[in-house]
Amino acid sequence: MSPIHRVGLTIAGIAAAVTVAGAFVVQGYVAAQQAQTQATAAATAEAAATTLPTQIVYIKPAPTPVAQATPAPVQQPPVIHVVVPGFGDDGGRDGGSDH
């Protein structure tokens, strides 16, 4: 690489570094200005809010709920027992008949 190229590359690197640093400086300056503007606006709004007269507003309370009757107890459905005669051998319990 020739010396002229090295000088050009060095100057380009320095220019890039200065550009990035300048962008950071400008960004910080803009952010500081915005913060200062917001703080000033908040202080102005707070001062304006404290000078307003206080108003007292009365609100009618909610009516008391009406007591409701207790629900009827849940009735159980009737139980139905069904006896079904069995089929087949009953083990000798058929009233004394012999096979």
N, C-alpha and C positions, 0 to 999 in steps of 0.2 A: 504494500500500500504506500502510495507516495505521500510525502509530507503535506501536500496541499489537501489531500483527502482527509488526513488525520486532523488538520486544523478545521476543516469544514464539519467533520463529525463532532468535534469538541464543541464548536460554536452551536451546532444544532442541539446537542445534549443540554448545554447551558440554557439555550432559549426555551427548550421544553420544560426544564426545571423551573425557570422563572415564570413561565405561563401557568403551570400547575400551582405554584406558590401564590401567584397573583389571584388565581381563581379562588383559592382558599381564603385569602385575605378579604376579597370582595364579598364572598359568601358570609363570612363572619361579620363583616360590617353591616350587611343587609339584615342578617338575623338580629343583630344588636339593635338596629333601628326599629325593627318590627316589635321587639320586646319592649323597647322604650315607649313606642306608640301605644301598645296594648296596656302597659302600666298606667300611662297617662289617661287613657280612656276609662280604665277601671276606677281610677281615683276620681275622675270627674263624675262618673255614674254613681259612685258611692256618696259623693258630696251632694249630688242632686237627690238621691234617695233619702238622705237624712234630713233634708229640708222640707220634705212633704209632710203635711199634717197626718197624724195617726187617725185611722178610722176604726171604730169599733162596730163589728157586725154581729148581731144576735141571730142565732139559728134556732128555729123551732126544733125541739128534740123529737126524736122518732117516737111514735106511739108505742105503748107497751103491748106486747103480743098477747092475744086472747088465749087463755088457757084452753087447750083442746081436751076432749074426753079421751080417756084411755082406750086403746083399741081392744076389741073383744078378743078373748083368748082363742087361740087356734084350736079348733076341734079336730081330734084324730078321727080318721075314717073308721067305720066299723070293721071289725075283724071277722071274716067268714071262714069257718073251718069246713072243708069238704072231705068226707071220708069216701075213698074209692076202694071197692072190694078188689083184693088181689087175685091174680090168676096163678095156677100152678100148685105145686106142693106146699102145703102149709105146715108141714112138720108133724103131722098126726094130731092136729088140734081141730079136727073137723066134727067133733061131737060124738066120738066113739065108733065111727065106721071103720071097718077093717078092709084092707085091700087085698 
